[in-house]
Every structure is written in C-alpha cells, then in structure tokens.
Amino acid sequence: MPNRKPGSEALRAAACAAICAALLALPAGAPRAEYGDVVINNHSDKAGMRPVVFPHWFHRIRFSCKACHADLGFQFRAGGNDINMVKIIDGQFCGACHNGEIAWAIENCNLCHSAPPGTPTQVHESTLQRMNK
Amino acid sequence: MSVLRTWVFLPVVLGFALPAIAQQGKAVYDKSCALCHAAGVAGAPKFGNASDWSPRIARGAAALYASAMNGTPKGMPARGGNAELKDADVKAAVDYMMAAASAPKPAPAAAKPAPVATEKPAPVEKPAAAAAVTAGAAQVNSFNRLMRPASRQNPPPSEDGIHDPKNEGTSQLQAPRSAYENLPRASAGNRVNWVAALEEKRIAPRWDRADPKAVGLVLDFNIVREVKGSMPDVVYPHKQHTEWLDCSNCHPAIFIPQKGANQISMASILLGEKCGVCHGKVAFPVSECRLCHSKKKDLAGPAAATGARP
C-alpha cells in the first residue's frame, strides 16, 4: 500500500476497533431480561413478597393486546394499575385468567412473585427506563 | 502502525491469496464475521492466524460449525449475530476461515504477485493488545442495548437479571429462546418480528381470553403523516395494529380520531406518549426508525416549491 498516510490508517483502525467494541455491548452483570418484561412492585416489597415479573412476550404469544388492555382494563403503564391479591382472587386483572380455568391459579405465588426483593417497578429495556438511568 | 494496517488489510490480502476458496464463504465472512475475526476482538480467533486456529481446527470442523451456529459462552454470537444466515452460509464462512488459517505457510510461495508478498511479512500476532483496547471500549458502549451479541440475547429467566435465581418458581418459567425458535427474527426488541409471526400464523394469540375462536375486526387503512426534516414520511398501518388491538385502546384517549388533530413528535414518543405508549416498551422500539418512516418524500415536489425562495 504505497503513499498511504499513516494518520488515515490509524483512523481507519480506530473506527474498526470502535465498531467491534460496540458489538461487545453490555457488561455481563447488567440485567438482560426480555424487552417489555414488566416488574410490578406497588405493594410486594411492603408485604414481604418478591416483586412481580410480568413477561409481555409470553402473554403476547397467547393473547392479543386487546384481551388484557381493552377487556380487562389494564392501563398502558407499569405500576399504573392498582392490582392486589384481593382483586385477583375476585377475578379482576390477572385473576380473569389466572383462576385455574384459562391459566394456572393463584396458589403458584412464586411464578409471578419472582423478582429479586427491592426491584423497582419498571418496563425492562423501555426507552424511559434507559433515559432515567 | 504496520500492525494496525495488517489487521485492516489482512482479510483482503488473504482473500486474494485464496482464490480457490468458495466465494460464498468470503462474502459471508466479509459481511458478518470480519468485524471481530479480522482483528481477533475479545479472544475471537483472528483471521489467518494459525496459532489461534490450529487448536480449534484440531477439535474438528463439526465442533467449529457448532460453535459458529450456536454461539459460545466466550462471546461468539450465534451465526455471527446475523440470524438470517443459512446453515450453509455459516459453514462456508467457517470453511473459508479455516482454510485461511491453515494456508499461510504455503501461501507466500505459491501465491500471487508482489503486492501480496510485500504485505505478508507484517502479519504478526498481537491480538492481546486489540482485545484489551476493545474490552475497555466495550464498557463505554455498554449502554447500547441494540448492539448486544446474539449469544447474550433472550437469556433464560434465571440469568436475565430481573428474576431472582433463588426463587423456586424461577426455574419453572419458560425460557424465551424455546418459545422463539420458530418465530421470524428481528434485530431489536425481543428479536422477534411479532407482526410477521402473526401474519405467518406462527402464533395465534386469542382475541378473547376465553373464546379461542373469536376474531377481531381488522381495519385495513393506512394513514400517511408528512414529517418535517429529511426523514421519510410516516405510514401508519391500521391493519397491523388492529390485528392486536381494539379501537378503544388508542381512540380517543391517545389519538383523537380526526385528521390533523394529533400533535406527535419524537420527543413525546421517547417520553412514552402517543406511539411511545407501546413503541419503546413492548412493540418494536424507536431504534427501528424506518419501520415507521417508510415513505420516501417526493423530492421533486418540495424542491420545486422551495425553489422560489433562495
């Protein structure tokens, strides 16, 4: 490669390295849960339970958005629904399906209450969550 | 500097030196593998470096194919991070890299005219330095969720950071990868193209929670929003939205159902309003600009119109 300026090669190599570095992405310790996973911690911590993880991806394979967000009145905001176990047992919110008929019933506490204690309410990987950090 | 130069040009040089190797392998390598393997980033076996490759080749081509297809815990993303590559493409690229690594000994003698031979002396291995540099830089870029290698995507609940591994229920939860196996892939979000998955009937989400047969009213009606600046105009398809959602989900609380009545900006979307109520939370994220901004502006029109003004 004759007559090539060393500077331009350094730049090129740096650019190459930068692209490669970008591909390496997140450090191993950072949460890397599914996009759209919702953590709900309105009452859990106070009640001595693990916060709830709601996996959007799992539910959207099985139900349209409408089934929960129109029919059951779930607001489009993490923590924006005043859900508690009394309402769920009464057939509201999660309890409309998690009643042993459409989906497994509420005695499986730790399938929902599965986040590490103290995890704040959030939509994992949402734009807002990223901007607040 | 000469070492740097080598990293950049080595693949090209060897590409010329190995004319017999399938073009396909080289094409795939250039597109999907070279970013890391050209420089030996993060311990990736460096292209053409016999000492990096020989222990791997010794374990057999099948093992290398498997690592390339499935990824490795050390950081190799499955299919080099390009989910669209077919098995044959991946194998061709592996063959190409294996051949390049075992070729250098005969290559200088057998191959090609002067330019190649003069470039040859430099290829000494200093991948360690490269890895160190990029490892530091990786921390700087760690915010970038879009650049995560495929091997780190869709981990099982026990490893995803928001499920408590100490919780007994965590291990009973389905791992996303097992659900995504047969779904069309995407480059962001869950890495699943949900709209295509629905269109291709790979998934059949119930419209009514209790009635598997209920179907919604799908409205096939596009709305074009002309946008400021140079971005292509936005095409909003009612069809793909009404396949998932009820009219009442968006109208009238989020969008007033009347042309021109809604002020929408990227700022509000980023703040979780308007389209951002779903896009950036659960529907495909705002990084996928062109999925919405998809209608090229008629440049002749506006140019002629503004031409009057200097």
Interface residues (C-beta under 8 A of the other chain):
Chain A: M1 R4 P6 E9 A10 R12 A13 C16 A17 A18 I19 C20 A21 A22 L23 L24 A25 L26 P27 G29 A30 P31 R32 A33 E34 Y35 G36 D37 V39 R50 V53 P55 H56 W57 F58 R60 I61 R62 F63 S64 C65 K66 A67 C68 H69 A70 D71 L72 F76 A96 C97 I102 N108 C109 N110 L111 C112 H113 S114 A115 P116 P117 T119 V123 H124 E125 S126 T127 L128 R130 M131 K133
Chain B: M1 L4 R5 W7 V8 F9 L35 C36 A38 A39 V41 A42 G75 G81 E119 A130 V133 T134 A135 A137 A138 Q139 V140 N141 S142 F143 N144 R145 M147 R148 P149 R152 Q153 N154 P155 P157 E159 D160 G161 I162 H163 D164 N167 E168 G169 T170 Q172 L173 Q174 P176 A179 A188 G189 N190 V192 W194 I203 P205 R206 W207 D208 R209 A210 G216 E243 W244 L245 D246 S248 N249 L270 L271 G272 G276 V277 C278 G280 K281 V282 P285 V286
